[in-house]
Amino acid sequence: SRRDDLLLAGGVLLVLLFAGSTLMYYAEHEAQPRVFASIPDTLWWGVVTLTTVGYGDMYPVTAAGRVVAA
């Protein structure tokens, strides 16, 4: 009975994850071109950040990147 709610929440989460990762890419790519090399690489940062405490290999160093991460 709650399947539609669960699917909607999952869809919203995916959209926010993609949007946040895209914003993070544009905020951090110039400062860290090797770390945030592409939007899919930055999407990996988003998944790791949301599901764990992060590996420590990717983290924002610019003020804009820290705002996006927060």
C-alpha positions in Angstrom: 0.0 0.0 0.0 3.0 2.3 0.5 4.8 1.3 -2.7 4.0 4.5 -4.5 5.3 6.6 -1.6 8.5 4.6 -1.6 9.0 4.9 -5.3 8.4 8.7 -5.1 10.9 9.0 -2.3 13.5 7.0 -4.2 12.9 9.1 -7.4 13.3 12.3 -5.5 16.5 11.0 -3.8 18.0 10.2 -7.2 17.1 13.6 -8.7 18.6 15.4 -5.7 21.7 13.2 -5.8 22.2 14.0 -9.5 21.6 17.7 -9.0 23.9 17.9 -6.0 26.6 16.0 -7.8 26.3 18.3 -10.8 26.5 21.4 -8.6 29.5 19.9 -6.8 31.3 19.2 -10.1 31.0 22.8 -11.2 32.0 24.1 -7.8 35.1 21.9 -7.4 36.3 20.9 -10.9 38.6 23.9 -11.4 40.1 23.6 -7.9 40.5 19.7 -8.1 40.4 18.6 -11.7 41.8 15.1 -10.9 39.5 14.4 -8.0 36.3 15.8 -9.5 37.1 14.9 -13.1 33.6 14.3 -14.4 30.0 14.4 -13.3 29.9 10.5 -12.9 33.0 10.7 -10.7 31.3 13.4 -8.6 28.2 11.2 -8.5 30.3 8.6 -6.9 31.3 11.1 -4.3 27.6 11.8 -3.7 26.7 8.2 -3.3 29.6 7.5 -0.9 28.8 10.6 1.1 25.1 9.7 1.5 25.6 6.1 2.3 28.8 6.1 4.5 31.1 8.6 6.2 33.1 8.8 3.0 36.4 7.3 2.1 38.4 10.6 2.5 39.7 10.5 -1.0 37.2 13.1 -2.3 36.2 16.1 -0.3 35.4 19.8 -1.2 38.1 22.4 -0.7 36.4 25.5 -2.0 33.8 27.5 -0.1 31.2 26.8 -2.8 31.9 23.1 -2.7 31.6 23.1 1.1 28.2 24.9 0.9 27.0 22.3 -1.7 28.2 19.5 0.5 26.4 20.9 3.5 
